[in-house]
Amino acid sequence: MLITIHQPQYLPWLGYLDKIDKADVFVILDNVQFKKNEWQNRNRIKTAQGCQWITVPVLYRFPEKINEVMINNRANWSRKHLQALITNYSKSTYFDNYKSVFEEIFSRNWDRLVDINIEIIKFLMDALEIKTKLVMASDLKLREEPTERLIDICKALNGNRYLAGKDGSKYMNLELFDKEGIEVIFQDFKHPEYNQLFGEFEPCMSTIDLLFNYGDNSPQILRGK
């Protein structure tokens, strides 16, 4: 059983979906400290002026965990995000296939950041035909030390292999995995190139960039087929 684990991101990039796709179980690490100005409440889309950040404003108080962070709904962020997608992707080939999905998502009243992130992750998995099982880390009994937490997750789910990010060795104690008989594999994601709007290819955009440009062909591009 191959397990992978990651914090819930907002409109995540293709490498995030590749990691989920390669695992049997994806554990959403929602019960660790929120990191401001990273990927948990923002991501990038491509525009005629270059890359543009779109950010969900949050009411964050250190040291809140991700699943405790509330959205600042005093800001009219959802309308702005939907308009950003319409402005920059309405001329893409498959935008109309997904427009109603995002209209529905952004019309809802989201209180917790984690909830909209999970909703979007599930949508992207479905659009990319990813069948990996989802589990919430907050539903498991785990230790707090980072490596021990990962090991506890793998053991709770009967995982004998763990898929880490390419830089995972920088923060994990690999000897502890070895002692527990858990093989660690490192992700080796090579970003596919595809035709985008607005000139030369720009990697590491939100996955929606691929969907709006390639629609039902996106799963094959993700998997390099």
trRosetta pair geometry for C-beta under 8 A, 3 or more apart (Angstrom, degrees):
i j d omega theta_ij theta_ji phi_ij phi_ji
1 24 5.2 -106 -156 65 69 150
1 25 6.8 17 176 3 106 113
1 157 6.7 -148 136 129 142 91
1 158 5.5 77 23 107 154 81
1 159 4.5 -107 102 -109 103 57
1 160 6.0 100 43 16 74 76
1 161 7.0 -180 86 34 42 83
2 22 7.2 -78 128 135 144 75
2 23 4.9 -138 115 -137 97 64
2 24 4.9 120 52 2 73 95
2 25 7.6 170 89 27 51 70
2 159 6.8 70 -143 -148 9 104
2 161 4.5 -31 -105 84 71 114
2 162 7.6 165 -158 -89 61 16
2 163 5.8 49 175 -30 105 108
2 185 7.4 -25 -140 31 114 136
3 23 6.2 48 -154 -161 14 124
3 24 7.1 -47 -71 58 48 88
3 25 5.1 -20 -113 69 74 101
3 27 6.5 18 -174 -11 103 113
3 153 6.5 169 161 124 147 99
3 154 5.0 -167 43 -108 150 77
3 157 5.7 118 -94 79 131 135
3 159 3.6 -28 -20 -116 121 162
3 161 7.0 159 20 86 69 56
3 162 5.4 -27 69 -109 92 67
3 163 7.0 -167 88 18 38 81
4 19 5.3 -176 169 163 155 94
4 20 6.7 -143 77 -95 134 40
4 22 7.1 76 -34 76 145 89
4 23 3.9 -126 4 -61 107 151
4 25 7.5 171 30 89 61 55
4 26 5.5 -19 73 -112 92 70
4 27 7.2 -172 94 24 41 77
4 162 7.2 126 -91 -168 48 59
4 163 4.0 -36 -83 67 102 108
4 164 7.8 -171 -129 -69 82 26
5 26 7.5 159 -88 -164 33 54
5 27 4.4 -17 -108 67 83 106
5 29 5.3 72 173 -50 95 113
5 137 7.2 71 -148 -74 111 122
5 150 6.1 -156 38 -124 155 87
5 153 5.9 72 -84 106 140 163
5 162 7.7 -21 2 -157 105 101
6 9 7.4 -33 141 -18 116 102
6 16 6.7 -173 129 -143 165 91
6 19 6.5 81 -33 107 141 146
6 20 8.0 -87 25 -64 129 87
6 26 7.4 -31 25 -167 95 98
6 27 7.9 134 19 79 49 63
6 28 7.3 -32 73 -122 63 47
6 29 6.0 -139 114 13 14 109
6 165 7.7 94 -96 -52 108 112
7 28 7.7 52 -158 -171 22 63
7 29 4.9 -61 -78 74 52 101
7 30 7.4 120 -143 -84 62 40
7 32 6.6 -92 -91 57 106 116
7 35 7.8 18 174 18 178 107
7 39 7.8 128 88 78 115 96
7 40 5.8 -55 141 -92 126 107
7 66 6.1 173 -154 -72 103 158
8 28 5.1 31 -64 -164 97 110
8 29 7.5 -164 -20 57 67 56
8 30 5.8 20 -7 -88 117 89
8 40 6.7 71 85 -140 64 84
8 66 6.5 145 39 158 97 143
8 114 5.5 96 58 -139 151 74
8 117 4.0 107 150 125 114 136
8 118 5.8 -46 -135 -63 143 72
8 121 6.5 -100 -144 -30 91 144
9 12 3.9 92 84 -83 124 100
9 13 7.9 -46 123 8 154 69
9 16 5.9 -95 37 -119 141 161
9 39 4.5 -18 -132 136 114 106
9 40 6.0 -96 -112 -101 53 40
9 43 6.9 83 160 -68 106 118
9 117 6.4 162 83 -153 19 118
9 121 7.6 109 56 -77 69 111
10 39 6.9 -164 35 164 75 61
10 40 6.5 70 -12 154 93 27
10 41 5.4 60 -16 -140 141 22
10 42 5.9 48 65 -27 131 12
10 43 5.5 -154 96 -15 81 103
10 56 5.8 -161 -115 -1 159 121
10 113 7.5 -67 -68 -173 114 99
10 116 7.3 24 -119 106 94 103
10 117 5.4 -82 -82 -101 61 93
10 120 7.0 61 -151 52 51 153
11 43 4.1 -139 82 43 101 144
11 45 7.9 -38 148 -60 149 94
11 54 7.2 31 29 72 154 115
11 120 6.0 -66 -75 162 53 152
11 206 4.1 -17 150 -137 107 134
11 207 7.1 -159 178 33 65 79
11 208 6.1 -45 -156 -6 106 117
12 16 3.7 -67 162 66 132 158
12 17 6.6 151 101 -40 113 80
12 39 7.0 65 -111 164 78 124
12 43 6.7 -147 -92 -93 24 146
12 120 7.9 145 5 116 80 113
12 121 6.7 39 10 -98 122 87
12 124 7.1 -148 53 53 93 170
12 206 7.0 113 86 -139 14 73
12 207 6.2 23 89 -11 63 113
13 16 5.5 110 61 3 61 103
13 17 7.8 -130 110 3 38 90
13 43 6.8 -178 -48 -151 79 121
13 44 8.0 14 -78 46 108 90
13 204 5.3 -13 -141 -157 151 57
13 205 6.6 144 -120 87 94 25
13 206 6.1 -97 -86 -109 58 29
13 207 6.2 145 -154 -46 22 74
14 17 5.6 -59 -151 41 42 107
14 18 6.0 48 151 -26 73 104
14 189 7.7 165 114 179 88 133
14 191 6.4 113 73 -130 130 84
14 192 7.4 -108 156 31 162 89
14 204 7.8 -115 29 -107 91 36
14 207 5.4 130 -74 -98 60 84
14 210 6.3 75 -80 -19 118 144
14 222 6.2 -158 -157 -120 108 90
15 18 5.4 -48 -144 33 34 117
15 19 6.5 40 154 -23 63 101
15 187 7.4 101 -173 146 96 142
15 189 4.5 129 -127 109 90 165
15 191 7.0 -51 -59 -83 96 91
15 204 7.5 -8 -5 -112 115 78
16 19 5.9 -52 -157 29 29 113
16 20 6.9 27 148 -14 62 104
16 207 7.5 -100 59 -42 103 121
17 20 5.5 -51 -150 37 39 112
17 21 6.1 44 151 -26 68 107
17 124 5.9 -109 -94 141 127 120
17 125 7.1 -172 -136 -87 98 62
17 128 5.7 71 177 39 138 170
17 130 6.7 -143 -171 -43 92 154
17 207 5.5 76 -19 -96 138 146
17 222 6.5 -65 107 -142 120 139
18 21 5.5 -55 -146 35 31 116
18 22 6.5 26 158 -19 64 108
18 187 7.2 113 109 -161 107 122
18 189 4.8 118 92 -116 154 122
18 222 6.4 -165 -83 -177 83 97
19 22 6.2 -61 -150 33 27 107
19 23 6.9 15 157 -15 61 113
19 26 7.7 106 118 -116 85 113
19 163 6.4 166 -160 127 83 125
19 165 7.1 -26 -103 -88 143 73
19 187 5.5 -38 -99 -100 93 147
19 189 7.3 -59 -54 -57 78 133
20 23 6.2 -74 -156 35 31 106
20 26 4.5 -1 -130 -83 86 149
20 121 7.9 156 -74 -173 161 105
20 125 6.4 -87 129 -101 147 107
20 130 5.7 53 115 174 109 151
20 132 5.1 -160 169 46 82 154
21 128 7.1 -82 -80 129 122 125
21 130 4.8 -98 -95 -117 79 114
21 132 6.6 -135 -104 -28 25 126
21 222 6.9 138 -35 141 166 129
21 223 7.3 -132 153 -81 152 94
22 163 6.0 150 101 -131 114 163
22 187 7.3 155 45 -114 153 91
23 26 5.5 123 77 -69 134 74
23 132 5.5 61 80 -134 81 134
23 163 5.3 -129 -80 24 104 139
24 132 6.7 161 176 -134 14 83
24 133 6.8 4 150 24 62 102
24 159 7.7 177 60 -109 116 97
25 132 6.7 158 -109 -177 16 90
25 133 4.8 -30 -111 71 73 103
25 134 7.8 157 -162 -89 67 14
25 135 5.9 11 -178 1 112 118
25 157 5.4 -135 84 172 166 148
25 159 6.8 -114 45 -76 124 120
26 132 4.9 65 -13 135 107 131
26 133 7.1 172 24 83 69 48
26 134 5.6 -26 72 -105 94 62
26 135 7.3 166 85 26 44 73
27 134 8.0 135 -99 -163 28 51
27 135 4.9 -31 -106 75 74 97
27 136 7.5 107 -160 -144 69 6
27 137 5.3 82 166 -67 107 85
27 140 7.8 -21 -145 -2 129 142
27 153 5.3 -97 8 -171 180 135
27 157 7.3 -139 -65 -27 121 152
28 118 6.5 28 -141 -101 168 101
28 121 7.5 142 -99 82 126 168
28 134 6.4 20 -21 -167 110 98
28 135 7.2 -174 17 85 76 43
28 136 5.4 -31 62 -111 103 57
28 137 6.4 -130 87 -7 50 87
29 32 5.5 1 156 5 105 118
29 66 7.6 87 115 23 66 147
29 137 4.8 41 -118 -15 48 150
30 65 7.3 78 146 150 59 107
30 66 5.0 -122 -158 84 55 116
30 67 4.2 65 155 -53 107 110
30 114 5.2 65 -141 -136 120 140
30 136 5.8 -27 21 -157 128 93
30 137 5.8 172 30 44 69 96
30 138 5.2 -55 77 -21 106 113
31 65 5.3 -2 -155 -177 44 146
31 66 7.1 -91 -58 41 17 92
31 67 5.9 -20 -81 12 61 124
31 137 5.1 -135 23 102 103 106
31 138 4.2 139 -52 -83 121 84
31 142 7.5 139 83 47 134 131
32 65 6.2 137 77 -141 11 93
32 66 6.4 26 61 -8 60 108
32 137 7.7 1 -22 95 90 154
32 149 7.8 98 -80 153 114 167
33 62 8.0 29 -160 -142 116 72
33 63 5.2 -49 -122 -178 118 93
33 64 7.3 111 -143 83 66 37
33 65 6.0 -76 -91 -104 35 55
33 66 7.6 89 137 -35 12 73
34 40 6.1 -147 -148 94 82 162
34 58 7.7 -138 173 138 152 160
34 60 5.9 -127 99 -136 144 125
34 64 5.6 -3 15 92 121 86
34 65 6.5 121 -27 177 82 19
34 66 4.9 135 -81 -86 82 57
34 68 7.7 -119 -25 59 121 84
34 69 4.9 84 -76 -54 157 136
34 113 7.9 83 -120 59 133 148
35 38 4.3 24 106 4 112 135
35 40 6.3 126 54 0 77 128
36 58 7.9 -144 -114 62 87 127
36 60 6.0 177 -83 88 108 161
37 42 7.6 -10 -139 27 38 136
38 42 7.9 158 95 45 28 95
39 42 6.7 -107 -133 68 35 65
39 43 6.3 49 -150 -84 83 81
40 66 6.2 -121 -156 -125 142 112
40 69 7.9 81 134 47 129 160
40 113 6.9 60 149 144 95 138
40 117 7.2 -33 -168 -92 65 153
41 55 6.1 50 126 -163 89 74
41 56 4.4 -112 -169 59 91 95
41 57 7.8 122 162 -72 133 7
41 58 5.4 -89 -113 -30 164 125
41 69 7.7 -104 -64 132 128 146
41 113 5.7 -55 -95 -145 102 138
42 53 5.5 11 177 -172 124 102
42 54 6.5 176 -149 87 76 42
42 55 3.8 -16 -98 -104 115 76
42 56 6.7 -152 -69 16 62 67
43 53 7.5 171 95 -144 19 64
43 54 6.6 -14 63 56 64 84
43 205 7.9 90 156 -178 101 49
43 206 4.5 92 131 -79 133 104
44 51 4.8 -3 -172 -172 128 108
44 52 6.5 144 -153 71 72 37
44 53 5.7 -43 -94 -92 75 53
44 54 7.5 148 -107 13 26 74
44 204 7.2 38 59 122 129 82
44 205 5.5 -104 101 -129 90 61
44 206 6.2 -177 70 -26 46 83
45 51 7.4 149 75 -154 32 61
45 52 5.5 -25 63 62 81 93
45 54 6.2 26 0 -9 110 118
45 84 6.6 135 47 144 148 113
45 85 7.1 -135 -119 -95 165 65
45 88 5.9 118 134 92 125 153
45 89 7.5 -83 -174 -42 130 114
45 205 6.0 67 -129 -164 33 110
45 206 5.6 -29 -80 22 72 116
45 208 7.1 -32 -107 75 105 111
45 209 6.3 167 -141 -70 69 101
46 50 7.7 -82 -149 173 64 26
46 51 6.3 -43 -103 -99 56 58
46 52 7.6 135 -127 17 9 85
46 88 6.9 166 90 169 53 128
46 196 5.8 10 83 173 166 137
46 197 6.7 154 107 68 118 85
46 198 5.8 -174 150 56 106 131
46 202 5.4 149 -104 56 121 132
46 205 5.2 -47 -34 -102 95 149
46 209 5.6 77 7 -124 108 130
47 50 6.5 -4 64 58 84 31
47 51 7.3 123 22 -128 84 10
47 52 4.7 41 -6 -16 129 123
47 87 7.7 10 -126 111 109 104
47 88 4.7 -78 -104 -116 78 129
47 198 6.6 117 136 -77 21 171
48 88 7.4 -150 -12 -124 76 85
48 197 7.9 -58 -72 138 72 104
48 198 4.9 -145 -99 -114 49 121
49 52 7.1 68 71 -62 100 106
50 202 7.8 141 -156 -99 61 157
51 202 6.3 -167 -66 168 98 148
51 205 7.1 -151 -121 -97 98 90
52 84 6.8 -150 112 -161 139 125
52 88 7.4 -150 31 -69 138 158
54 80 7.7 178 -143 119 101 95
54 81 5.2 103 -179 -119 132 88
54 84 5.5 180 -92 80 130 164
55 77 7.6 -89 95 -144 58 128
56 71 6.0 -62 168 -125 110 105
56 77 5.9 114 -130 143 53 153
56 81 7.8 0 -79 -61 75 144
56 113 6.2 140 110 -123 140 99
56 116 7.2 162 -109 75 158 143
57 71 6.9 88 81 -168 62 70
57 72 4.0 -62 120 54 105 117
57 75 4.5 60 30 38 151 147
57 77 5.4 -167 10 -58 95 141
58 69 5.2 -4 -167 172 133 112
58 70 6.7 137 -161 82 76 43
58 71 5.9 -62 -107 -112 63 42
58 72 5.9 177 -127 -12 6 92
58 113 5.8 -11 -104 -60 120 133
59 69 7.4 161 67 -169 58 67
59 70 4.7 -18 52 77 109 98
59 71 7.2 40 5 109 88 9
59 72 5.0 128 -47 -73 84 84
60 64 5.9 -142 -154 45 72 131
60 69 5.4 -7 -98 -131 88 107
61 64 5.5 87 66 -29 66 117
64 68 4.3 -134 -168 90 99 119
64 69 5.4 126 122 -73 131 74
65 68 4.8 86 56 6 74 109
65 69 7.6 -127 96 -25 39 84
66 69 6.0 -45 -156 7 35 115
66 113 7.1 -101 -176 84 74 115
66 114 5.6 103 139 -77 91 111
67 112 6.8 16 -165 -176 54 136
67 114 4.7 -3 -108 -24 63 162
67 138 5.7 -7 -5 -55 165 152
68 112 7.9 -88 -154 -134 9 110
69 112 6.9 104 79 -157 56 73
69 113 4.7 -15 96 18 107 126
69 114 7.2 118 51 -28 90 87
70 111 6.0 -39 -142 167 91 74
70 112 6.1 -60 -106 -100 55 54
70 113 7.2 174 -141 -19 7 84
71 77 7.7 -124 -177 46 112 140
71 110 5.5 55 11 108 155 95
71 111 6.3 -164 32 -171 98 21
71 112 6.9 161 -12 -138 90 4
71 113 5.6 138 -63 -69 85 71
71 116 7.5 50 -60 4 143 132
72 75 5.3 46 113 11 103 105
72 77 7.6 89 79 -17 82 131
73 77 7.9 -103 -118 24 46 102
73 109 7.2 35 -129 -157 153 82
73 110 7.6 171 -82 72 116 65
73 111 7.5 -52 -29 -107 133 53
76 79 5.0 -19 161 33 101 117
76 80 6.3 112 110 -22 79 99
77 80 5.6 -65 -152 41 36 112
77 81 6.1 35 155 -23 73 106
78 81 5.7 -51 -145 34 32 110
78 82 6.5 30 157 -14 64 105
78 106 4.2 158 -179 -165 99 87
78 107 7.6 167 149 -66 137 22
78 110 7.6 141 -76 22 130 109
79 82 6.0 -57 -149 39 30 108
79 83 6.2 28 154 -17 65 110
79 106 7.1 141 -74 160 33 122
80 83 5.7 -58 -145 40 29 110
80 84 6.3 36 153 -26 64 104
81 84 5.6 -50 -149 30 31 114
81 85 6.8 30 153 -17 62 101
81 106 6.0 -162 78 -112 107 132
82 85 5.8 -54 -154 34 35 110
82 86 6.4 31 151 -16 67 106
82 102 6.0 158 -117 139 86 105
82 103 6.5 84 -141 -100 134 54
82 106 4.4 -162 -55 77 117 168
83 86 5.6 -54 -145 39 36 111
83 87 6.0 38 157 -22 69 108
84 87 5.8 -52 -141 37 27 111
84 88 6.2 -2 169 5 63 116
85 88 6.6 -75 -140 50 22 91
85 89 5.4 -34 -177 32 64 121
85 95 7.9 160 159 -149 91 110
85 99 7.9 165 124 -119 120 71
85 102 5.9 -42 77 134 168 164
85 208 7.2 -51 -125 142 117 147
85 212 7.9 -166 -166 -79 95 146
86 89 7.1 -73 -110 55 13 78
86 90 5.1 34 -172 -58 59 112
86 99 7.5 67 -94 -132 86 110
87 90 7.0 4 -91 -6 6 110
88 197 7.4 164 171 82 73 141
89 92 4.6 -31 -167 5 76 124
89 95 4.7 156 137 -104 94 125
89 197 7.2 -175 -112 13 55 146
89 208 7.6 -64 -80 140 167 105
89 209 7.8 -138 -97 -115 125 54
89 212 4.4 -42 -166 -176 130 160
90 95 5.5 -162 -124 114 28 163
91 95 7.4 56 38 0 18 143
91 197 6.5 109 83 -111 102 140
92 95 4.5 109 63 -41 92 103
92 197 5.8 -97 -80 -36 90 123
92 212 4.1 60 96 147 154 98
92 213 5.1 -83 -160 -82 120 58
93 212 7.7 132 50 153 61 56
93 213 6.2 67 28 -157 98 39
93 214 7.4 55 62 -79 124 25
93 215 6.7 -93 104 -18 101 115
94 97 4.6 -29 -177 17 84 125
94 98 6.8 52 137 -3 90 102
94 211 6.6 -114 98 154 128 59
94 212 5.7 -174 74 -162 84 31
94 213 6.7 -18 28 63 102 5
94 214 6.6 -47 6 71 140 16
94 215 3.3 -172 -110 -61 155 104
94 216 7.8 -175 -122 -4 146 64
95 98 6.6 -85 -163 48 36 90
95 99 5.9 53 150 -57 76 99
95 212 4.8 29 -84 -151 73 100
96 99 5.4 -28 -132 -2 37 122
97 215 5.4 79 28 -121 162 110
98 101 4.9 -48 -167 30 68 121
98 102 6.4 53 143 -13 87 101
98 127 7.5 20 -101 -111 124 142
98 208 7.5 -169 122 -146 156 97
98 211 6.0 54 -39 139 160 123
98 212 6.7 -100 42 -87 131 72
99 102 6.3 -68 -157 42 33 100
99 103 6.1 36 150 -23 70 108
100 103 5.3 -50 -142 36 36 117
100 104 6.3 37 157 -20 66 103
101 104 6.0 -60 -157 35 27 108
101 105 6.4 23 150 -17 64 108
101 123 6.2 130 178 -154 133 140
102 105 5.3 -47 -139 38 40 113
102 106 5.9 25 165 -8 70 109
103 106 6.4 -65 -142 47 23 98
103 107 6.1 26 156 -27 61 114
104 107 5.8 -58 -144 31 27 113
104 108 7.1 32 157 -30 60 101
105 108 6.3 -59 -166 18 31 111
105 116 7.0 103 -178 -148 103 95
105 119 6.3 158 -128 125 107 130
105 120 6.8 72 -147 -78 153 85
105 123 7.6 -62 -70 -32 136 158
108 116 7.9 172 81 -98 116 98
110 113 7.7 79 149 -95 121 29
110 115 5.8 -174 -147 82 97 112
110 116 4.4 4 -131 -51 157 115
111 115 7.2 43 55 26 67 141
112 115 4.6 92 73 -6 95 105
112 116 7.9 -180 92 0 58 78
113 116 6.6 -66 -160 40 38 98
113 117 6.2 35 151 -19 72 113
114 117 5.6 -61 -148 40 33 115
114 118 6.2 31 158 -20 69 107
115 118 6.0 -53 -146 35 28 107
115 119 6.5 31 154 -20 62 107
116 119 5.4 -52 -146 36 36 116
116 120 6.3 32 157 -16 67 105
117 120 6.1 -61 -151 39 29 106
117 121 6.2 30 153 -20 65 109
118 121 5.5 -52 -143 37 33 114
118 122 6.3 34 157 -19 65 104
118 134 8.0 114 -153 178 101 149
119 122 6.0 -56 -152 35 27 110
119 123 6.6 27 151 -18 62 107
120 123 5.5 -53 -148 36 35 113
120 124 6.3 33 155 -18 68 105
121 124 5.8 -56 -147 38 30 109
121 125 6.3 33 154 -20 64 105
121 134 7.9 121 118 -111 122 139
122 125 5.7 -52 -147 35 31 113
122 126 6.4 31 155 -17 63 106
122 134 7.3 -55 -91 -32 91 161
123 126 5.8 -59 -152 37 30 110
123 127 6.2 27 154 -18 66 109
124 127 5.6 -53 -142 39 33 111
124 128 6.1 13 161 -2 66 113
124 130 8.0 10 119 25 70 128
124 207 5.3 71 -145 91 132 147
124 208 7.7 -91 -98 -64 108 71
124 211 7.6 -117 -125 -49 79 140
125 128 6.2 -70 -143 50 25 97
125 130 4.1 -91 -156 66 79 111
125 132 7.0 -107 -146 45 129 92
125 134 8.0 -133 -19 -54 172 119
126 129 7.5 29 -177 -76 31 33
126 130 7.6 -76 -51 45 22 75
127 211 5.7 5 153 -116 146 130
127 218 6.7 8 142 70 97 142
128 207 7.5 -60 -50 -178 133 136
128 218 5.9 -85 -103 115 78 110
128 219 5.0 139 -165 -91 59 80
128 222 5.7 36 -153 -6 121 161
129 219 4.6 2 31 -97 114 151
130 219 8.0 -172 -45 -119 71 105
135 139 6.7 -115 -179 56 82 125
135 140 7.4 51 153 -39 118 117
135 157 6.6 -157 14 -91 169 133
136 139 4.6 90 76 -6 95 105
136 140 7.8 -177 100 -7 59 85
137 140 5.8 -65 -162 34 46 110
137 142 6.6 -15 -179 -15 94 153
137 149 7.9 35 -163 174 129 109
137 153 6.4 -43 -119 -101 93 124
140 152 7.0 148 143 132 123 102
140 153 6.2 104 97 -109 166 70
140 156 5.0 98 -145 127 126 173
141 152 7.4 -106 101 173 59 130
141 156 7.5 157 48 -97 70 137
142 148 7.9 140 179 121 80 81
142 149 4.9 55 170 -138 122 78
142 152 4.5 148 -129 96 75 143
142 153 6.4 8 -104 -57 125 78
142 156 7.8 -73 -78 -24 85 144
143 148 4.1 -39 81 124 135 122
143 149 5.6 -129 76 -72 69 62
143 152 5.6 157 15 -37 85 144
144 148 7.6 23 60 74 35 117
144 149 6.6 1 -156 -64 11 113
145 148 4.1 59 72 22 102 116
145 149 6.4 -172 79 -21 45 86
146 149 5.7 -56 -149 29 25 114
146 150 6.8 21 157 -15 61 103
146 171 6.3 -53 125 153 155 106
146 172 7.3 -119 122 -99 108 60
147 150 5.8 -53 -153 34 36 110
147 151 6.4 34 151 -17 67 107
147 171 8.0 -170 -61 135 88 70
147 172 5.2 119 -102 -149 101 66
147 173 4.3 -36 -77 30 173 93
147 176 5.2 103 143 55 129 147
147 177 7.5 -105 -170 -43 106 86
148 151 5.6 -55 -146 40 34 112
148 152 6.1 39 153 -24 67 105
148 176 7.0 -84 -77 172 62 155
149 152 5.7 -52 -147 33 29 113
149 153 6.6 32 153 -21 62 103
150 153 5.7 -53 -153 32 32 113
150 154 6.6 30 152 -16 65 104
150 162 6.5 73 164 -151 112 152
150 172 6.9 -37 37 -120 157 113
150 177 7.9 -33 105 -83 116 104
151 154 5.7 -55 -150 36 34 110
151 155 6.2 28 155 -15 67 109
151 176 6.1 -92 -55 136 146 111
151 177 6.4 -152 -91 -94 103 64
151 180 5.4 135 -153 0 120 169
151 182 6.5 -171 -126 15 81 154
152 155 5.9 -58 -145 41 29 108
152 156 6.1 33 156 -24 65 108
153 156 5.8 -55 -145 34 27 112
153 157 6.5 0 162 3 62 113
153 159 7.6 1 119 28 71 135
154 157 6.4 -78 -151 50 25 94
154 159 3.8 -98 -155 71 76 114
154 160 7.6 132 173 -67 113 17
154 162 5.4 -65 -85 -75 137 109
154 180 7.7 111 84 123 127 139
154 182 5.3 59 129 -124 158 145
155 158 7.5 33 -168 -77 32 29
155 159 7.3 -79 -50 45 24 78
155 180 6.9 -88 -67 -176 115 132
155 182 7.9 -90 -59 -64 77 130
159 162 6.4 86 137 -74 129 73
159 182 6.9 46 113 -132 86 112
160 181 6.7 -43 -143 129 91 91
160 182 6.1 -152 -162 -117 40 62
160 183 6.6 37 143 15 74 91
161 182 6.8 165 -95 -169 21 71
161 183 4.6 -22 -111 68 79 98
161 184 7.7 166 -161 -84 62 19
161 185 6.0 22 -180 -6 108 114
162 177 6.6 -105 29 -135 135 132
162 182 5.6 39 -13 161 109 117
162 183 7.2 177 23 87 69 48
162 184 5.2 -23 68 -110 99 65
162 185 7.0 174 84 27 45 73
163 185 5.1 -28 -105 76 63 102
163 186 7.8 136 -160 -110 57 13
163 187 6.1 71 174 -62 97 87
164 168 3.1 -36 163 -20 127 172
164 169 7.5 115 114 -42 150 60
164 172 6.5 -80 -121 -15 151 154
164 184 5.7 8 -6 -169 123 100
164 185 7.0 163 21 79 75 45
164 186 5.4 -35 72 -105 93 63
164 187 6.8 -130 94 -7 42 85
165 168 4.9 137 56 -49 67 92
165 186 7.3 -4 113 -153 22 77
165 187 5.5 -32 -130 29 36 122
166 186 5.5 84 -118 171 46 107
166 187 5.4 -86 -50 73 73 82
166 188 6.8 101 -95 -90 107 46
166 189 7.4 -113 -41 22 119 86
167 170 5.1 -18 170 8 86 123
167 171 7.8 49 131 2 86 96
168 171 6.8 -82 -163 48 44 85
168 172 5.2 11 161 -3 86 127
168 184 7.3 -152 109 -177 137 122
168 186 6.1 -157 33 -114 114 92
169 172 6.1 -68 -115 49 30 97
169 174 6.5 -5 -127 -48 84 123
169 186 7.2 -31 -30 -88 102 133
172 177 7.2 22 162 -27 122 124
172 184 7.2 160 119 -130 153 153
173 176 4.5 59 101 1 107 112
173 177 7.5 163 98 -9 62 82
174 177 5.5 -50 -158 34 47 114
174 178 6.4 49 147 -22 72 104
174 184 5.9 -102 -132 23 94 154
175 178 5.5 -53 -150 36 36 115
175 179 6.4 39 152 -23 67 103
176 179 5.7 -50 -148 33 33 113
176 180 6.6 21 155 -9 63 109
177 180 6.0 -69 -153 44 31 104
177 182 4.6 -91 -166 76 83 100
177 183 7.6 110 153 -109 116 6
177 184 5.1 49 130 -43 165 113
178 181 7.7 41 -178 -71 32 26
178 182 7.7 -97 -67 54 22 63
190 224 7.6 45 73 -79 106 135
191 203 4.5 69 132 -146 158 126
191 204 6.8 -61 -109 -52 154 68
192 221 5.2 180 108 173 158 83
192 222 6.9 -131 9 -101 137 23
192 224 6.1 -166 -82 -87 118 71
193 201 4.9 11 -150 -162 97 171
193 203 7.6 -65 -93 -78 72 96
194 201 7.1 127 54 -120 39 121
194 210 6.4 81 51 -123 150 86
194 213 6.4 138 126 108 121 136
194 214 6.2 -47 177 -49 150 134
194 221 5.6 13 -72 -153 137 144
195 201 7.7 -89 -108 -83 26 97
195 213 6.4 -169 90 178 72 131
196 199 7.8 -19 87 68 98 44
196 201 5.8 124 10 -115 115 59
196 202 6.6 -75 56 29 165 82
196 205 7.8 113 -118 9 145 153
196 209 6.5 -6 -122 174 116 111
196 213 5.9 -79 -111 -83 53 158
197 213 7.1 -149 -19 -92 81 111
202 205 6.1 75 103 -44 98 111
205 208 8.0 -93 136 60 101 67
205 209 3.9 35 108 -9 134 155
205 210 7.9 157 79 -28 106 75
206 209 5.7 124 70 -15 66 93
207 210 5.7 -48 -168 33 56 109
207 211 6.4 53 140 -18 77 105
208 211 5.2 -54 -144 41 44 115
208 212 5.9 42 159 -21 75 104
209 212 6.3 -55 -145 36 24 106
209 213 6.5 8 159 -4 58 115
210 213 6.1 -74 -150 46 27 102
210 214 5.7 -32 176 30 69 116
210 218 5.0 110 138 -132 105 109
210 221 6.3 -163 -161 90 123 138
210 222 7.3 97 151 -64 162 89
211 214 6.9 -83 -124 57 17 74
211 215 6.6 67 -172 -90 57 31
211 218 5.3 -11 -94 -71 57 159
212 215 7.9 25 -148 -59 11 66
214 217 4.4 -96 173 74 99 99
214 218 4.7 134 93 -70 110 72
214 221 5.8 17 135 -7 171 146
215 218 6.4 -164 88 -21 17 100
216 219 7.8 -30 178 12 49 98
217 220 5.6 -55 -171 40 65 113
217 221 6.3 64 136 -22 83 105
218 221 5.6 -59 -147 38 37 111
218 222 6.2 42 157 -24 70 103
219 222 5.6 -53 -149 33 32 115
219 223 6.4 10 160 -1 66 111
220 223 6.1 -68 -145 49 29 97
220 225 4.3 -92 -157 70 82 102
221 224 7.6 37 -174 -73 30 30
221 225 7.8 -89 -57 47 22 68
